[in-house]
Amino acid sequence: MNLTQAYQEARAQALQEGQRQVVENLLRFRFGEVDEELSKVVDSLLELSAEEFTPMCLELSREELLARFSH
């Protein structure tokens, strides 16, 4: 693995972790905590773009999020 590839992988991982933090913060802001049930929908939300997941986190009820993204 060369340095450029290692840098790109590290950057991609940092971006993914940053987005996870954003989603969890939005859910925490909205619902007070990210419990086990809500934490299960985070990965599904991360499959969406920020433009898609942000309004969902802020507008959908807890029940709507769980119904939409629980598998």
mmCIF file as Biopython writes it, N, C-alpha, C and O atoms, coordinates in Angstrom:
data_model
#
loop_
_atom_site.group_PDB
_atom_site.id
_atom_site.type_symbol
_atom_site.label_atom_id
_atom_site.label_alt_id
_atom_site.label_comp_id
_atom_site.label_asym_id
_atom_site.label_entity_id
_atom_site.label_seq_id
_atom_site.pdbx_PDB_ins_code
_atom_site.Cartn_x
_atom_site.Cartn_y
_atom_site.Cartn_z
_atom_site.occupancy
_atom_site.B_iso_or_equiv
_atom_site.auth_seq_id
_atom_site.auth_asym_id
_atom_site.pdbx_PDB_model_num
ATOM 1   N N  . MET A ? 1  ? 0.853   -1.170 0.000  1.0 0.0 1  A 1 
ATOM 2   C CA . MET A ? 1  ? 0.000   0.000  0.000  1.0 0.0 1  A 1 
ATOM 3   C C  . MET A ? 1  ? 0.899   1.233  0.000  1.0 0.0 1  A 1 
ATOM 4   O O  . MET A ? 1  ? 1.823   1.339  0.806  1.0 0.0 1  A 1 
ATOM 5   N N  . ASN A ? 2  ? 0.623   2.147  -0.899 1.0 0.0 2  A 1 
ATOM 6   C CA . ASN A ? 2  ? 1.439   3.359  -0.927 1.0 0.0 2  A 1 
ATOM 7   C C  . ASN A ? 2  ? 0.820   4.441  -0.044 1.0 0.0 2  A 1 
ATOM 8   O O  . ASN A ? 2  ? -0.304  4.307  0.438  1.0 0.0 2  A 1 
ATOM 9   N N  . LEU A ? 3  ? 1.559   5.479  0.147  1.0 0.0 3  A 1 
ATOM 10  C CA . LEU A ? 3  ? 1.155   6.546  1.062  1.0 0.0 3  A 1 
ATOM 11  C C  . LEU A ? 3  ? -0.152  7.207  0.620  1.0 0.0 3  A 1 
ATOM 12  O O  . LEU A ? 3  ? -1.002  7.514  1.456  1.0 0.0 3  A 1 
ATOM 13  N N  . THR A ? 4  ? -0.318  7.427  -0.682 1.0 0.0 4  A 1 
ATOM 14  C CA . THR A ? 4  ? -1.530  8.065  -1.177 1.0 0.0 4  A 1 
ATOM 15  C C  . THR A ? 4  ? -2.756  7.209  -0.872 1.0 0.0 4  A 1 
ATOM 16  O O  . THR A ? 4  ? -3.786  7.729  -0.443 1.0 0.0 4  A 1 
ATOM 17  N N  . GLN A ? 5  ? -2.649  5.926  -1.087 1.0 0.0 5  A 1 
ATOM 18  C CA . GLN A ? 5  ? -3.762  5.023  -0.819 1.0 0.0 5  A 1 
ATOM 19  C C  . GLN A ? 5  ? -4.073  4.985  0.682  1.0 0.0 5  A 1 
ATOM 20  O O  . GLN A ? 5  ? -5.240  5.000  1.074  1.0 0.0 5  A 1 
ATOM 21  N N  . ALA A ? 6  ? -3.059  4.938  1.501  1.0 0.0 6  A 1 
ATOM 22  C CA . ALA A ? 6  ? -3.255  4.931  2.954  1.0 0.0 6  A 1 
ATOM 23  C C  . ALA A ? 6  ? -3.928  6.219  3.404  1.0 0.0 6  A 1 
ATOM 24  O O  . ALA A ? 6  ? -4.817  6.202  4.255  1.0 0.0 6  A 1 
ATOM 25  N N  . TYR A ? 7  ? -3.493  7.345  2.822  1.0 0.0 7  A 1 
ATOM 26  C CA . TYR A ? 7  ? -4.098  8.635  3.157  1.0 0.0 7  A 1 
ATOM 27  C C  . TYR A ? 7  ? -5.570  8.655  2.752  1.0 0.0 7  A 1 
ATOM 28  O O  . TYR A ? 7  ? -6.420  9.101  3.523  1.0 0.0 7  A 1 
ATOM 29  N N  . GLN A ? 8  ? -5.873  8.175  1.551  1.0 0.0 8  A 1 
ATOM 30  C CA . GLN A ? 8  ? -7.254  8.175  1.070  1.0 0.0 8  A 1 
ATOM 31  C C  . GLN A ? 8  ? -8.147  7.292  1.933  1.0 0.0 8  A 1 
ATOM 32  O O  . GLN A ? 8  ? -9.292  7.650  2.211  1.0 0.0 8  A 1 
ATOM 33  N N  . GLU A ? 9  ? -7.635  6.150  2.355  1.0 0.0 9  A 1 
ATOM 34  C CA . GLU A ? 9  ? -8.412  5.262  3.221  1.0 0.0 9  A 1 
ATOM 35  C C  . GLU A ? 9  ? -8.637  5.883  4.593  1.0 0.0 9  A 1 
ATOM 36  O O  . GLU A ? 9  ? -9.729  5.784  5.151  1.0 0.0 9  A 1 
ATOM 37  N N  . ALA A ? 10 ? -7.619  6.515  5.130  1.0 0.0 10 A 1 
ATOM 38  C CA . ALA A ? 10 ? -7.748  7.166  6.434  1.0 0.0 10 A 1 
ATOM 39  C C  . ALA A ? 10 ? -8.728  8.333  6.351  1.0 0.0 10 A 1 
ATOM 40  O O  . ALA A ? 10 ? -9.520  8.554  7.267  1.0 0.0 10 A 1 
ATOM 41  N N  . ARG A ? 11 ? -8.671  9.066  5.265  1.0 0.0 11 A 1 
ATOM 42  C CA . ARG A ? 11 ? -9.582  10.203 5.066  1.0 0.0 11 A 1 
ATOM 43  C C  . ARG A ? 11 ? -11.021 9.719  4.936  1.0 0.0 11 A 1 
ATOM 44  O O  . ARG A ? 11 ? -11.925 10.303 5.533  1.0 0.0 11 A 1 
ATOM 45  N N  . ALA A ? 12 ? -11.240 8.663  4.165  1.0 0.0 12 A 1 
ATOM 46  C CA . ALA A ? 12 ? -12.579 8.113  3.991  1.0 0.0 12 A 1 
ATOM 47  C C  . ALA A ? 12 ? -13.147 7.629  5.324  1.0 0.0 12 A 1 
ATOM 48  O O  . ALA A ? 12 ? -14.322 7.845  5.619  1.0 0.0 12 A 1 
ATOM 49  N N  . GLN A ? 13 ? -12.316 6.981  6.118  1.0 0.0 13 A 1 
ATOM 50  C CA . GLN A ? 13 ? -12.761 6.495  7.425  1.0 0.0 13 A 1 
ATOM 51  C C  . GLN A ? 13 ? -13.097 7.670  8.345  1.0 0.0 13 A 1 
ATOM 52  O O  . GLN A ? 13 ? -14.086 7.624  9.076  1.0 0.0 13 A 1 
ATOM 53  N N  . ALA A ? 14 ? -12.286 8.707  8.309  1.0 0.0 14 A 1 
ATOM 54  C CA . ALA A ? 14 ? -12.547 9.886  9.145  1.0 0.0 14 A 1 
ATOM 55  C C  . ALA A ? 14 ? -13.848 10.567 8.733  1.0 0.0 14 A 1 
ATOM 56  O O  . ALA A ? 14 ? -14.609 11.017 9.589  1.0 0.0 14 A 1 
ATOM 57  N N  . LEU A ? 15 ? -14.107 10.644 7.442  1.0 0.0 15 A 1 
ATOM 58  C CA . LEU A ? 15 ? -15.356 11.244 6.964  1.0 0.0 15 A 1 
ATOM 59  C C  . LEU A ? 15 ? -16.559 10.422 7.406  1.0 0.0 15 A 1 
ATOM 60  O O  . LEU A ? 15 ? -17.578 10.969 7.828  1.0 0.0 15 A 1 
ATOM 61  N N  . GLN A ? 16 ? -16.431 9.109  7.307  1.0 0.0 16 A 1 
ATOM 62  C CA . GLN A ? 16 ? -17.523 8.233  7.718  1.0 0.0 16 A 1 
ATOM 63  C C  . GLN A ? 16 ? -17.790 8.361  9.216  1.0 0.0 16 A 1 
ATOM 64  O O  . GLN A ? 16 ? -18.944 8.420  9.640  1.0 0.0 16 A 1 
ATOM 65  N N  . GLU A ? 17 ? -16.740 8.403  10.006 1.0 0.0 17 A 1 
ATOM 66  C CA . GLU A ? 17 ? -16.897 8.568  11.451 1.0 0.0 17 A 1 
ATOM 67  C C  . GLU A ? 17 ? -17.506 9.931  11.777 1.0 0.0 17 A 1 
ATOM 68  O O  . GLU A ? 17 ? -18.308 10.056 12.703 1.0 0.0 17 A 1 
ATOM 69  N N  . GLY A ? 18 ? -17.118 10.948 11.011 1.0 0.0 18 A 1 
ATOM 70  C CA . GLY A ? 18 ? -17.680 12.288 11.210 1.0 0.0 18 A 1 
ATOM 71  C C  . GLY A ? 18 ? -19.161 12.314 10.901 1.0 0.0 18 A 1 
ATOM 72  O O  . GLY A ? 18 ? -19.938 12.931 11.629 1.0 0.0 18 A 1 
ATOM 73  N N  . GLN A ? 19 ? -19.564 11.643 9.816  1.0 0.0 19 A 1 
ATOM 74  C CA . GLN A ? 19 ? -20.990 11.597 9.485  1.0 0.0 19 A 1 
ATOM 75  C C  . GLN A ? 19 ? -21.763 10.826 10.542 1.0 0.0 19 A 1 
ATOM 76  O O  . GLN A ? 19 ? -22.876 11.212 10.899 1.0 0.0 19 A 1 
ATOM 77  N N  . ARG A ? 20 ? -21.190 9.744  11.046 1.0 0.0 20 A 1 
ATOM 78  C CA . ARG A ? 20 ? -21.846 8.978  12.111 1.0 0.0 20 A 1 
ATOM 79  C C  . ARG A ? 20 ? -22.070 9.888  13.323 1.0 0.0 20 A 1 
ATOM 80  O O  . ARG A ? 20 ? -23.139 9.856  13.934 1.0 0.0 20 A 1 
ATOM 81  N N  . GLN A ? 21 ? -21.083 10.684 13.665 1.0 0.0 21 A 1 
ATOM 82  C CA . GLN A ? 21 ? -21.207 11.594 14.802 1.0 0.0 21 A 1 
ATOM 83  C C  . GLN A ? 21 ? -22.314 12.614 14.564 1.0 0.0 21 A 1 
ATOM 84  O O  . GLN A ? 21 ? -23.068 12.937 15.482 1.0 0.0 21 A 1 
ATOM 85  N N  . VAL A ? 22 ? -22.415 13.122 13.336 1.0 0.0 22 A 1 
ATOM 86  C CA . VAL A ? 22 ? -23.468 14.084 13.004 1.0 0.0 22 A 1 
ATOM 87  C C  . VAL A ? 22 ? -24.844 13.457 13.181 1.0 0.0 22 A 1 
ATOM 88  O O  . VAL A ? 22 ? -25.726 14.049 13.803 1.0 0.0 22 A 1 
ATOM 89  N N  . VAL A ? 23 ? -25.029 12.247 12.628 1.0 0.0 23 A 1 
ATOM 90  C CA . VAL A ? 23 ? -26.321 11.569 12.739 1.0 0.0 23 A 1 
ATOM 91  C C  . VAL A ? 23 ? -26.657 11.314 14.205 1.0 0.0 23 A 1 
ATOM 92  O O  . VAL A ? 23 ? -27.776 11.587 14.641 1.0 0.0 23 A 1 
ATOM 93  N N  . GLU A ? 24 ? -25.706 10.798 14.961 1.0 0.0 24 A 1 
ATOM 94  C CA . GLU A ? 24 ? -25.959 10.531 16.374 1.0 0.0 24 A 1 
ATOM 95  C C  . GLU A ? 24 ? -26.261 11.812 17.146 1.0 0.0 24 A 1 
ATOM 96  O O  . GLU A ? 24 ? -27.112 11.806 18.035 1.0 0.0 24 A 1 
ATOM 97  N N  . ASN A ? 25 ? -25.584 12.902 16.825 1.0 0.0 25 A 1 
ATOM 98  C CA . ASN A ? 25 ? -25.853 14.182 17.483 1.0 0.0 25 A 1 
ATOM 99  C C  . ASN A ? 25 ? -27.245 14.695 17.145 1.0 0.0 25 A 1 
ATOM 100 O O  . ASN A ? 25 ? -27.941 15.211 18.020 1.0 0.0 25 A 1 
ATOM 101 N N  . LEU A ? 26 ? -27.662 14.563 15.887 1.0 0.0 26 A 1 
ATOM 102 C CA . LEU A ? 26 ? -29.010 14.984 15.503 1.0 0.0 26 A 1 
ATOM 103 C C  . LEU A ? 26 ? -30.062 14.179 16.262 1.0 0.0 26 A 1 
ATOM 104 O O  . LEU A ? 26 ? -31.037 14.736 16.767 1.0 0.0 26 A 1 
ATOM 105 N N  . LEU A ? 27 ? -29.859 12.874 16.336 1.0 0.0 27 A 1 
ATOM 106 C CA . LEU A ? 27 ? -30.812 12.025 17.055 1.0 0.0 27 A 1 
ATOM 107 C C  . LEU A ? 27 ? -30.814 12.337 18.548 1.0 0.0 27 A 1 
ATOM 108 O O  . LEU A ? 27 ? -31.870 12.344 19.180 1.0 0.0 27 A 1 
ATOM 109 N N  . ARG A ? 28 ? -29.649 12.591 19.109 1.0 0.0 28 A 1 
ATOM 110 C CA . ARG A ? 28 ? -29.543 12.935 20.531 1.0 0.0 28 A 1 
ATOM 111 C C  . ARG A ? 28 ? -30.239 14.271 20.808 1.0 0.0 28 A 1 
ATOM 112 O O  . ARG A ? 28 ? -30.941 14.416 21.810 1.0 0.0 28 A 1 
ATOM 113 N N  . PHE A ? 29 ? -30.041 15.231 19.923 1.0 0.0 29 A 1 
ATOM 114 C CA . PHE A ? 29 ? -30.694 16.538 20.055 1.0 0.0 29 A 1 
ATOM 115 C C  . PHE A ? 29 ? -32.208 16.373 20.024 1.0 0.0 29 A 1 
ATOM 116 O O  . PHE A ? 29 ? -32.925 16.979 20.820 1.0 0.0 29 A 1 
ATOM 117 N N  . ARG A ? 30 ? -32.678 15.562 19.112 1.0 0.0 30 A 1 
ATOM 118 C CA . ARG A ? 30 ? -34.116 15.388 18.907 1.0 0.0 30 A 1 
ATOM 119 C C  . ARG A ? 30 ? -34.773 14.553 19.991 1.0 0.0 30 A 1 
ATOM 120 O O  . ARG A ? 30 ? -35.864 14.888 20.454 1.0 0.0 30 A 1 
ATOM 121 N N  . PHE A ? 31 ? -34.118 13.455 20.409 1.0 0.0 31 A 1 
ATOM 122 C CA . PHE A ? 31 ? -34.770 12.494 21.297 1.0 0.0 31 A 1 
ATOM 123 C C  . PHE A ? 31 ? -34.132 12.384 22.677 1.0 0.0 31 A 1 
ATOM 124 O O  . PHE A ? 31 ? -34.598 11.603 23.507 1.0 0.0 31 A 1 
ATOM 125 N N  . GLY A ? 32 ? -33.096 13.136 22.932 1.0 0.0 32 A 1 
ATOM 126 C CA . GLY A ? 32 ? -32.485 13.153 24.253 1.0 0.0 32 A 1 
ATOM 127 C C  . GLY A ? 32 ? -31.372 12.138 24.443 1.0 0.0 32 A 1 
ATOM 128 O O  . GLY A ? 32 ? -30.438 12.373 25.209 1.0 0.0 32 A 1 
ATOM 129 N N  . GLU A ? 33 ? -31.465 11.023 23.757 1.0 0.0 33 A 1 
ATOM 130 C CA . GLU A ? 33 ? -30.417 10.003 23.824 1.0 0.0 33 A 1 
ATOM 131 C C  . GLU A ? 33 ? -30.529 9.102  22.598 1.0 0.0 33 A 1 
ATOM 132 O O  . GLU A ? 33 ? -31.563 9.050  21.932 1.0 0.0 33 A 1 
ATOM 133 N N  . VAL A ? 34 ? -29.461 8.413  22.327 1.0 0.0 34 A 1 
ATOM 134 C CA . VAL A ? 34 ? -29.466 7.402  21.268 1.0 0.0 34 A 1 
ATOM 135 C C  . VAL A ? 34 ? -29.399 6.056  21.973 1.0 0.0 34 A 1 
ATOM 136 O O  . VAL A ? 34 ? -28.326 5.561  22.318 1.0 0.0 34 A 1 
ATOM 137 N N  . ASP A ? 35 ? -30.571 5.487  22.173 1.0 0.0 35 A 1 
ATOM 138 C CA . ASP A ? 35 ? -30.631 4.196  22.848 1.0 0.0 35 A 1 
ATOM 139 C C  . ASP A ? 35 ? -30.356 3.069  21.851 1.0 0.0 35 A 1 
ATOM 140 O O  . ASP A ? 35 ? -30.027 3.321  20.692 1.0 0.0 35 A 1 
ATOM 141 N N  . GLU A ? 36 ? -30.490 1.849  22.307 1.0 0.0 36 A 1 
ATOM 142 C CA . GLU A ? 36 ? -30.173 0.693  21.473 1.0 0.0 36 A 1 
ATOM 143 C C  . GLU A ? 36 ? -31.024 0.647  20.205 1.0 0.0 36 A 1 
ATOM 144 O O  . GLU A ? 36 ? -30.518 0.332  19.128 1.0 0.0 36 A 1 
ATOM 145 N N  . GLU A ? 37 ? -32.307 0.958  20.329 1.0 0.0 37 A 1 
ATOM 146 C CA . GLU A ? 37 ? -33.196 0.933  19.154 1.0 0.0 37 A 1 
ATOM 147 C C  . GLU A ? 37 ? -32.780 1.964  18.119 1.0 0.0 37 A 1 
ATOM 148 O O  . GLU A ? 37 ? -32.680 1.655  16.932 1.0 0.0 37 A 1 
ATOM 149 N N  . LEU A ? 38 ? -32.537 3.195  18.570 1.0 0.0 38 A 1 
ATOM 150 C CA . LEU A ? 38 ? -32.132 4.249  17.631 1.0 0.0 38 A 1 
ATOM 151 C C  . LEU A ? 38 ? -30.759 3.982  17.039 1.0 0.0 38 A 1 
ATOM 152 O O  . LEU A ? 38 ? -30.519 4.298  15.873 1.0 0.0 38 A 1 
ATOM 153 N N  . SER A ? 39 ? -29.860 3.409  17.814 1.0 0.0 39 A 1 
ATOM 154 C CA . SER A ? 39 ? -28.527 3.142  17.285 1.0 0.0 39 A 1 
ATOM 155 C C  . SER A ? 39 ? -28.577 2.144  16.131 1.0 0.0 39 A 1 
ATOM 156 O O  . SER A ? 39 ? -27.679 2.125  15.290 1.0 0.0 39 A 1 
ATOM 157 N N  . LYS A ? 40 ? -29.617 1.317  16.087 1.0 0.0 40 A 1 
ATOM 158 C CA . LYS A ? 40 ? -29.762 0.351  14.994 1.0 0.0 40 A 1 
ATOM 159 C C  . LYS A ? 40 ? -30.117 1.009  13.663 1.0 0.0 40 A 1 
ATOM 160 O O  . LYS A ? 40 ? -29.874 0.422  12.609 1.0 0.0 40 A 1 
ATOM 161 N N  . VAL A ? 41 ? -30.685 2.210  13.689 1.0 0.0 41 A 1 
ATOM 162 C CA . VAL A ? 41 ? -31.049 2.873  12.436 1.0 0.0 41 A 1 
ATOM 163 C C  . VAL A ? 41 ? -29.932 3.777  11.908 1.0 0.0 41 A 1 
ATOM 164 O O  . VAL A ? 41 ? -30.004 4.254  10.776 1.0 0.0 41 A 1 
ATOM 165 N N  . VAL A ? 42 ? -28.910 4.011  12.716 1.0 0.0 42 A 1 
ATOM 166 C CA . VAL A ? 42 ? -27.834 4.918  12.301 1.0 0.0 42 A 1 
ATOM 167 C C  . VAL A ? 42 ? -27.164 4.438  11.021 1.0 0.0 42 A 1 
ATOM 168 O O  . VAL A ? 42 ? -26.952 5.236  10.108 1.0 0.0 42 A 1 
ATOM 169 N N  . ASP A ? 43 ? -26.827 3.164  10.931 1.0 0.0 43 A 1 
ATOM 170 C CA . ASP A ? 43 ? -26.164 2.654  9.719  1.0 0.0 43 A 1 
ATOM 171 C C  . ASP A ? 43 ? -27.021 2.851  8.486  1.0 0.0 43 A 1 
ATOM 172 O O  . ASP A ? 43 ? -26.508 3.187  7.419  1.0 0.0 43 A 1 
ATOM 173 N N  . SER A ? 44 ? -28.324 2.645  8.620  1.0 0.0 44 A 1 
ATOM 174 C CA . SER A ? 44 ? -29.226 2.851  7.486  1.0 0.0 44 A 1 
ATOM 175 C C  . SER A ? 44 ? -29.276 4.318  7.090  1.0 0.0 44 A 1 
ATOM 176 O O  . SER A ? 44 ? -29.288 4.642  5.902  1.0 0.0 44 A 1 
ATOM 177 N N  . LEU A ? 45 ? -29.304 5.202  8.070  1.0 0.0 45 A 1 
ATOM 178 C CA . LEU A ? 45 ? -29.299 6.628  7.769  1.0 0.0 45 A 1 
ATOM 179 C C  . LEU A ? 45 ? -28.008 7.045  7.072  1.0 0.0 45 A 1 
ATOM 180 O O  . LEU A ? 45 ? -28.016 7.932  6.218  1.0 0.0 45 A 1 
ATOM 181 N N  . LEU A ? 46 ? -26.900 6.403  7.438  1.0 0.0 46 A 1 
ATOM 182 C CA . LEU A ? 46 ? -25.610 6.753  6.845  1.0 0.0 46 A 1 
ATOM 183 C C  . LEU A ? 46 ? -25.502 6.345  5.380  1.0 0.0 46 A 1 
ATOM 184 O O  . LEU A ? 46 ? -24.603 6.806  4.678  1.0 0.0 46 A 1 
ATOM 185 N N  . GLU A ? 47 ? -26.394 5.499  4.915  1.0 0.0 47 A 1 
ATOM 186 C CA . GLU A ? 47 ? -26.414 5.137  3.499  1.0 0.0 47 A 1 
ATOM 187 C C  . GLU A ? 47 ? -26.985 6.268  2.650  1.0 0.0 47 A 1 
ATOM 188 O O  . GLU A ? 47 ? -26.846 6.262  1.427  1.0 0.0 47 A 1 
ATOM 189 N N  . LEU A ? 48 ? -27.622 7.232  3.296  1.0 0.0 48 A 1 
ATOM 190 C CA . LEU A ? 48 ? -28.205 8.380  2.606  1.0 0.0 48 A 1 
ATOM 191 C C  . LEU A ? 48 ? -27.218 9.540  2.604  1.0 0.0 48 A 1 
ATOM 192 O O  . LEU A ? 48 ? -26.253 9.555  3.369  1.0 0.0 48 A 1 
ATOM 193 N N  . SER A ? 49 ? -27.472 10.502 1.740  1.0 0.0 49 A 1 
ATOM 194 C CA . SER A ? 49 ? -26.646 11.717 1.741  1.0 0.0 49 A 1 
ATOM 195 C C  . SER A ? 49 ? -27.055 12.590 2.924  1.0 0.0 49 A 1 
ATOM 196 O O  . SER A ? 49 ? -28.131 12.412 3.495  1.0 0.0 49 A 1 
ATOM 197 N N  . ALA A ? 50 ? -26.199 13.523 3.282  1.0 0.0 50 A 1 
ATOM 198 C CA . ALA A ? 50 ? -26.507 14.440 4.385  1.0 0.0 50 A 1 
ATOM 199 C C  . ALA A ? 50 ? -27.783 15.225 4.096  1.0 0.0 50 A 1 
ATOM 200 O O  . ALA A ? 50 ? -28.549 15.524 5.013  1.0 0.0 50 A 1 
ATOM 201 N N  . GLU A ? 51 ? -28.013 15.556 2.840  1.0 0.0 51 A 1 
ATOM 202 C CA . GLU A ? 51 ? -29.215 16.284 2.457  1.0 0.0 51 A 1 
ATOM 203 C C  . GLU A ? 51 ? -30.467 15.447 2.675  1.0 0.0 51 A 1 
ATOM 204 O O  . GLU A ? 51 ? -31.554 15.992 2.871  1.0 0.0 51 A 1 
ATOM 205 N N  . GLU A ? 52 ? -30.321 14.130 2.643  1.0 0.0 52 A 1 
ATOM 206 C CA . GLU A ? 52 ? -31.462 13.246 2.867  1.0 0.0 52 A 1 
ATOM 207 C C  . GLU A ? 52 ? -31.643 12.909 4.340  1.0 0.0 52 A 1 
ATOM 208 O O  . GLU A ? 52 ? -32.765 12.937 4.845  1.0 0.0 52 A 1 
ATOM 209 N N  . PHE A ? 53 ? -30.536 12.585 5.047  1.0 0.0 53 A 1 
ATOM 210 C CA . PHE A ? 53 ? -30.708 12.137 6.428  1.0 0.0 53 A 1 
ATOM 211 C C  . PHE A ? 53 ? -30.993 13.263 7.409  1.0 0.0 53 A 1 
ATOM 212 O O  . PHE A ? 53 ? -31.643 13.031 8.429  1.0 0.0 53 A 1 
ATOM 213 N N  . THR A ? 54 ? -30.530 14.468 7.133  1.0 0.0 54 A 1 
ATOM 214 C CA . THR A ? 54 ? -30.738 15.566 8.077  1.0 0.0 54 A 1 
ATOM 215 C C  . THR A ? 54 ? -32.214 15.871 8.301  1.0 0.0 54 A 1 
ATOM 216 O O  . THR A ? 54 ? -32.653 15.905 9.451  1.0 0.0 54 A 1 
ATOM 217 N N  . PRO A ? 55 ? -33.000 16.094 7.242  1.0 0.0 55 A 1 
ATOM 218 C CA . PRO A ? 55 ? -34.416 16.365 7.510  1.0 0.0 55 A 1 
ATOM 219 C C  . PRO A ? 55 ? -35.144 15.188 8.155  1.0 0.0 55 A 1 
ATOM 220 O O  . PRO A ? 55 ? -36.056 15.381 8.960  1.0 0.0 55 A 1 
ATOM 221 N N  . MET A ? 56 ? -34.738 13.967 7.797  1.0 0.0 56 A 1 
ATOM 222 C CA . MET A ? 56 ? -35.379 12.806 8.419  1.0 0.0 56 A 1 
ATOM 223 C C  . MET A ? 56 ? -35.122 12.788 9.918  1.0 0.0 56 A 1 
ATOM 224 O O  . MET A ? 56 ? -36.032 12.521 10.703 1.0 0.0 56 A 1 
ATOM 225 N N  . CYS A ? 57 ? -33.900 13.068 10.314 1.0 0.0 57 A 1 
ATOM 226 C CA . CYS A ? 57 ? -33.557 13.078 11.733 1.0 0.0 57 A 1 
ATOM 227 C C  . CYS A ? 57 ? -34.307 14.171 12.486 1.0 0.0 57 A 1 
ATOM 228 O O  . CYS A ? 57 ? -34.635 14.009 13.661 1.0 0.0 57 A 1 
ATOM 229 N N  . LEU A ? 58 ? -34.575 15.274 11.812 1.0 0.0 58 A 1 
ATOM 230 C CA . LEU A ? 58 ? -35.198 16.406 12.481 1.0 0.0 58 A 1 
ATOM 231 C C  . LEU A ? 58 ? -36.717 16.428 12.378 1.0 0.0 58 A 1 
ATOM 232 O O  . LEU A ? 58 ? -37.384 17.071 13.190 1.0 0.0 58 A 1 
ATOM 233 N N  . GLU A ? 59 ? -37.275 15.726 11.382 1.0 0.0 59 A 1 
ATOM 234 C CA . GLU A ? 59 ? -38.713 15.827 11.152 1.0 0.0 59 A 1 
ATOM 235 C C  . GLU A ? 59 ? -39.491 14.561 11.486 1.0 0.0 59 A 1 
ATOM 236 O O  . GLU A ? 59 ? -40.626 14.646 11.953 1.0 0.0 59 A 1 
ATOM 237 N N  . LEU A ? 60 ? -38.906 13.394 11.256 1.0 0.0 60 A 1 
ATOM 238 C CA . LEU A ? 60 ? -39.634 12.160 11.521 1.0 0.0 60 A 1 
ATOM 239 C C  . LEU A ? 60 ? -39.670 11.874 13.016 1.0 0.0 60 A 1 
ATOM 240 O O  . LEU A ? 60 ? -38.724 12.173 13.745 1.0 0.0 60 A 1 
ATOM 241 N N  . SER A ? 61 ? -40.757 11.301 13.450 1.0 0.0 61 A 1 
ATOM 242 C CA . SER A ? 61 ? -40.849 10.902 14.855 1.0 0.0 61 A 1 
ATOM 243 C C  . SER A ? 61 ? -39.960 9.685  15.081 1.0 0.0 61 A 1 
ATOM 244 O O  . SER A ? 61 ? -39.507 9.041  14.134 1.0 0.0 61 A 1 
ATOM 245 N N  . ARG A ? 62 ? -39.726 9.392  16.323 1.0 0.0 62 A 1 
ATOM 246 C CA . ARG A ? 62 ? -38.941 8.213  16.687 1.0 0.0 62 A 1 
ATOM 247 C C  . ARG A ? 62 ? -39.567 6.959  16.080 1.0 0.0 62 A 1 
ATOM 248 O O  . ARG A ? 62 ? -38.869 6.113  15.522 1.0 0.0 62 A 1 
ATOM 249 N N  . GLU A ? 63 ? -40.882 6.851  16.194 1.0 0.0 63 A 1 
ATOM 250 C CA . GLU A ? 63 ? -41.591 5.687  15.672 1.0 0.0 63 A 1 
ATOM 251 C C  . GLU A ? 63 ? -41.467 5.593  14.152 1.0 0.0 63 A 1 
ATOM 252 O O  . GLU A ? 63 ? -41.306 4.499  13.610 1.0 0.0 63 A 1 
ATOM 253 N N  . GLU A ? 64 ? -41.540 6.730  13.465 1.0 0.0 64 A 1 
ATOM 254 C CA . GLU A ? 64 ? -41.399 6.737  12.006 1.0 0.0 64 A 1 
ATOM 255 C C  . GLU A ? 64 ? -39.990 6.311  11.588 1.0 0.0 64 A 1 
ATOM 256 O O  . GLU A ? 64 ? -39.829 5.548  10.635 1.0 0.0 64 A 1 
ATOM 257 N N  . LEU A ? 65 ? -38.972 6.801  12.296 1.0 0.0 65 A 1 
ATOM 258 C CA . LEU A ? 65 ? -37.600 6.397  11.980 1.0 0.0 65 A 1 
ATOM 259 C C  . LEU A ? 65 ? -37.404 4.905  12.199 1.0 0.0 65 A 1 
ATOM 260 O O  . LEU A ? 65 ? -36.811 4.221  11.364 1.0 0.0 65 A 1 
ATOM 261 N N  . LEU A ? 66 ? -37.899 4.404  13.318 1.0 0.0 66 A 1 
ATOM 262 C CA . LEU A ? 66 ? -37.749 2.974  13.604 1.0 0.0 66 A 1 
ATOM 263 C C  . LEU A ? 66 ? -38.502 2.129  12.583 1.0 0.0 66 A 1 
ATOM 264 O O  . LEU A ? 66 ? -37.993 1.095  12.148 1.0 0.0 66 A 1 
ATOM 265 N N  . ALA A ? 67 ? -39.696 2.545  12.195 1.0 0.0 67 A 1 
ATOM 266 C CA . ALA A ? 67 ? -40.476 1.786  11.223 1.0 0.0 67 A 1 
ATOM 267 C C  . ALA A ? 67 ? -39.813 1.805  9.850  1.0 0.0 67 A 1 
ATOM 268 O O  . ALA A ? 67 ? -39.818 0.799  9.142  1.0 0.0 67 A 1 
ATOM 269 N N  . ARG A ? 68 ? -39.251 2.934  9.479  1.0 0.0 68 A 1 
ATOM 270 C CA . ARG A ? 68 ? -38.653 3.071  8.150  1.0 0.0 68 A 1 
ATOM 271 C C  . ARG A ? 68 ? -37.326 2.345  8.023  1.0 0.0 68 A 1 
ATOM 272 O O  . ARG A ? 68 ? -37.030 1.779  6.970  1.0 0.0 68 A 1 
ATOM 273 N N  . PHE A ? 69 ? -36.519 2.352  9.085  1.0 0.0 69 A 1 
ATOM 274 C CA . PHE A ? 69 ? -35.159 1.858  8.962  1.0 0.0 69 A 1 
ATOM 275 C C  . PHE A ? 69 ? -34.831 0.591  9.751  1.0 0.0 69 A 1 
ATOM 276 O O  . PHE A ? 69 ? -33.728 0.061  9.618  1.0 0.0 69 A 1 
ATOM 277 N N  . SER A ? 70 ? -35.739 0.105  10.552 1.0 0.0 70 A 1 
ATOM 278 C CA . SER A ? 70 ? -35.480 -1.152 11.256 1.0 0.0 70 A 1 
ATOM 279 C C  . SER A ? 70 ? -35.686 -2.295 10.279 1.0 0.0 70 A 1 
ATOM 280 O O  . SER A ? 70 ? -36.660 -2.323 9.527  1.0 0.0 70 A 1 
ATOM 281 N N  . HIS A ? 71 ? -34.764 -3.228 10.302 1.0 0.0 71 A 1 
ATOM 282 C CA . HIS A ? 71 ? -34.843 -4.338 9.339  1.0 0.0 71 A 1 
ATOM 283 C C  . HIS A ? 71 ? -35.365 -5.560 10.031 1.0 0.0 71 A 1 
ATOM 284 O O  . HIS A ? 71 ? -35.511 -6.609 9.404  1.0 0.0 71 A 1 
#
